[in-house]
Amino acid sequence: MIIFDASTLILLTKAELLEKFLENVTGQVAIPKEVERECCEAMKSLDALLIRKAIDEKRIRVSEIKNRKLRDRIENDFPVGKGEAEAIALAVSQTASLVAIDDKQGINACKLLGISFATAINILIRMHEKGLIEKDEALLKLEALERHGRYKADIVKDARGKLEGK
């Protein structure tokens, strides 16, 4: 199971990667209720509509957080928002294989808690490595992620090198 935080889900949608990812992912994709709220609250945006469609089609499952104490502890111990805390807590309680997260503090929390994680850029690189996206298209998607995300220049440069085979 892969648990998504709102930032990564939105970034994949903005870069037009979500559909291809959902078509090819093995296992379940889930989000906590708070991430659903964060992604779909502004129903007028195209991103929100596409994410809502994937939820309605049951390609993304919305899960309730059962261990609220864990969520609260994560939120208090790490400077993360409620959505990130719920995604990490859900990953722990569901023994998820991966948390898709782009928030720096959320990534740090995953590292400290020993939870595997991937950013939208990591997912793009993996999709390219699996042959789901050709190099030229992957480079365009990277530009979109750079435009919409908050990535340091060296992260984007490193990703570009991986996509170009350098």
Helices and strands as residue ranges (DSSP letters): E 2-4, H 6-14, H 18-24, E 29-32, H 33-40, H 46-56, E 61-63, H 68-77, H 82-93, E 98-100, H 104-113, E 117-118, H 120-129, H 135-148, H 153-164
